[in-house]
Amino acid sequence: MRERLPPRAARATLLGLLALTAFGCARPPQVGAPPPASEAESRIFMDREFQVLRVDESRGDPARARLALAARELGDWRLHLAGQPIDAERLARLAATPPEEPLVRAAREDIRRAVEVEGLLFLLDDVLVAGAAGLRGEVVWVSPGRGRRTGVLVHPEAVFEGRPRRYGAEPGWLEQT
């Protein structure tokens, strides 16, 4: 005869298994990852052309104008970039950044990631194109590694130019100003 677990232990085991199932097995689709054959329509084609986020580049700041347009086009849909939700509210806030404030700094502080603004705009455009083709409303998840490989996030090689940085490797004074 099998020994039965006490109710508390059985409940804890069940909750643990449910947590593993919910968080470990169910992975959201990733941008650029080859989808299963049945989900071929969920692909996001990456290019460096604006199909949805077209603006008159001769008037004002085209990056801020594209962010404002992306906020309107995204509506209630959101995507996830390296664990940070990118939604219409966040994009509108970035678009409203004063012209004298650097957009790169504002975007990196707001998104809390080392984002490349141009790469983000191209990603948003490609997501919106895919949304019009049937992906709208689906979860779009860009992992940190995929974001770096595709140029949406800053890659360490771009920062350090291929040279490793080691604290104290070159003796000297640490500037405090």
C-alpha positions as CSV (number, residue, x, y, z in Angstrom):
1,M,0.0,0.0,0.0
2,R,1.3,3.5,-0.9
3,E,2.0,5.9,1.9
4,R,0.0,9.2,1.6
5,L,1.5,12.6,2.0
6,P,0.1,14.8,4.8
7,P,-2.3,17.4,3.2
8,R,0.2,20.3,3.7
9,A,3.0,18.4,2.0
10,A,0.8,17.3,-0.9
11,R,-0.4,20.9,-1.4
12,A,3.1,22.2,-1.4
13,T,4.2,19.6,-3.9
14,L,1.3,20.4,-6.1
15,L,1.9,24.1,-5.9
16,G,5.6,23.6,-6.7
17,L,4.7,21.5,-9.8
18,L,2.2,24.1,-11.0
19,A,4.9,26.9,-10.6
20,L,7.4,24.9,-12.6
21,T,4.8,24.3,-15.3
22,A,3.7,27.9,-15.4
23,F,7.1,29.5,-15.3
24,G,9.5,26.8,-16.6
25,C,7.8,25.2,-19.5
26,A,5.6,27.8,-21.0
27,R,8.1,30.1,-22.9
28,P,6.7,33.1,-24.7
29,P,7.6,33.3,-28.4
30,Q,10.8,35.2,-29.1
31,V,11.4,37.6,-32.0
32,G,13.4,36.0,-34.7
33,A,13.2,32.5,-33.2
34,P,12.1,30.0,-35.8
35,P,8.4,29.2,-34.9
36,P,6.9,25.8,-35.1
37,A,5.5,25.0,-38.6
38,S,1.9,25.5,-37.3
39,E,2.8,29.0,-36.2
40,A,4.6,30.2,-39.4
41,E,2.3,33.2,-39.6
42,S,3.7,34.5,-36.2
43,R,7.2,35.3,-37.6
44,I,8.5,38.8,-37.4
45,F,10.6,39.8,-40.4
46,M,13.5,42.1,-39.5
47,D,14.6,44.8,-41.9
48,R,15.9,48.4,-41.8
49,E,12.9,50.0,-43.5
50,F,10.0,51.8,-42.0
51,Q,6.7,50.5,-43.3
52,V,4.4,51.7,-40.5
53,L,6.5,54.3,-38.7
54,R,7.0,56.6,-41.7
55,V,7.3,60.3,-40.8
56,D,8.4,63.5,-42.6
57,E,12.0,63.6,-41.6
58,S,12.4,67.2,-42.6
59,R,10.0,68.3,-39.8
60,G,11.2,68.1,-36.2
61,D,12.9,65.1,-34.6
62,P,12.0,62.0,-36.6
63,A,12.9,59.6,-33.7
64,R,10.5,61.3,-31.4
65,A,7.8,61.5,-34.1
66,R,8.3,57.7,-34.8
67,L,7.9,57.0,-31.0
68,A,4.7,59.0,-30.9
69,L,3.4,57.2,-34.0
70,A,4.4,53.8,-32.5
71,A,2.5,54.7,-29.3
72,R,-0.7,55.4,-31.3
73,E,-0.3,52.3,-33.5
74,L,0.6,50.0,-30.6
75,G,-2.6,50.9,-28.7
76,D,-3.3,48.4,-26.0
77,W,-0.8,45.8,-27.3
78,R,2.6,45.5,-25.7
79,L,5.9,43.7,-26.2
80,H,8.6,42.7,-23.8
81,L,12.2,43.8,-24.3
82,A,14.6,42.1,-21.9
83,G,12.0,41.8,-19.3
84,Q,10.7,45.3,-19.6
85,P,7.2,45.9,-21.0
86,I,7.1,48.3,-23.9
87,D,3.7,49.8,-24.2
88,A,1.9,52.8,-25.7
89,E,2.2,54.8,-22.5
90,R,6.0,54.3,-22.2
91,L,6.5,55.2,-25.9
92,A,4.3,58.3,-25.6
93,R,6.4,59.4,-22.6
94,L,9.6,59.0,-24.5
95,A,8.2,60.8,-27.5
96,A,7.3,63.8,-25.2
97,T,10.9,64.0,-24.0
98,P,12.0,67.7,-24.3
99,P,14.2,68.3,-27.4
100,E,17.0,69.6,-25.3
101,E,17.2,66.2,-23.4
102,P,19.1,63.4,-25.2
103,L,16.6,60.8,-26.4
104,V,19.1,58.0,-25.9
105,R,19.6,58.8,-22.2
106,A,15.8,59.2,-21.7
107,A,15.1,55.9,-23.4
108,R,17.8,54.0,-21.4
109,E,16.6,55.5,-18.1
110,D,12.9,54.9,-18.8
111,I,13.3,51.4,-20.2
112,R,16.1,50.5,-17.7
113,R,18.1,48.8,-20.5
114,A,21.0,49.9,-22.7
115,V,18.7,50.4,-25.6
116,E,19.7,51.6,-29.1
117,V,16.9,54.0,-30.1
118,E,17.3,53.3,-33.8
119,G,17.2,49.6,-33.3
120,L,14.1,49.9,-31.0
121,L,12.3,52.0,-33.7
122,F,13.0,49.3,-36.4
123,L,11.9,46.6,-34.0
124,L,8.6,48.5,-33.2
125,D,8.0,48.9,-36.9
126,D,8.6,45.2,-37.7
127,V,6.3,44.2,-34.8
128,L,3.6,46.5,-36.1
129,V,4.0,45.1,-39.6
130,A,3.7,41.5,-38.2
131,G,0.7,42.7,-36.1
132,A,-1.1,43.7,-39.3
133,A,-0.3,40.3,-40.7
134,G,-2.1,38.5,-37.8
135,L,0.3,38.7,-34.9
136,R,-1.5,41.5,-33.1
137,G,-2.3,40.7,-29.5
138,E,0.2,37.8,-29.3
139,V,3.0,37.9,-26.8
140,V,6.2,39.3,-28.3
141,W,9.2,38.6,-26.1
142,V,12.8,39.7,-27.0
143,S,15.3,38.2,-24.6
144,P,18.4,40.2,-23.6
145,G,20.7,38.1,-25.7
146,R,18.5,38.3,-28.8
147,G,18.1,42.1,-28.2
148,R,21.9,42.4,-28.2
149,R,22.4,40.2,-31.2
150,T,19.8,42.1,-33.3
151,G,21.0,45.6,-32.3
152,V,18.1,46.7,-30.2
153,L,20.3,46.6,-27.0
154,V,23.9,47.7,-26.7
155,H,26.3,44.8,-27.1
156,P,29.3,44.7,-24.8
157,E,31.6,44.6,-27.8
158,A,30.2,47.9,-29.0
159,V,30.9,49.4,-25.6
160,F,34.4,48.0,-25.0
161,E,35.5,47.6,-28.7
162,G,36.5,44.0,-28.1
163,R,38.7,44.8,-25.1
164,P,37.8,43.3,-21.7
165,R,37.5,45.8,-18.9
166,R,39.1,44.7,-15.6
167,Y,38.9,46.9,-12.5
168,G,42.3,48.0,-11.4
169,A,44.1,46.5,-14.4
170,E,45.7,49.9,-15.0
171,P,46.7,51.4,-11.6
172,G,45.7,54.9,-11.1
173,W,43.3,57.2,-9.2
174,L,39.6,56.7,-9.2
175,E,38.1,60.0,-10.2
176,Q,35.2,61.0,-7.9
177,T,33.8,63.9,-9.9
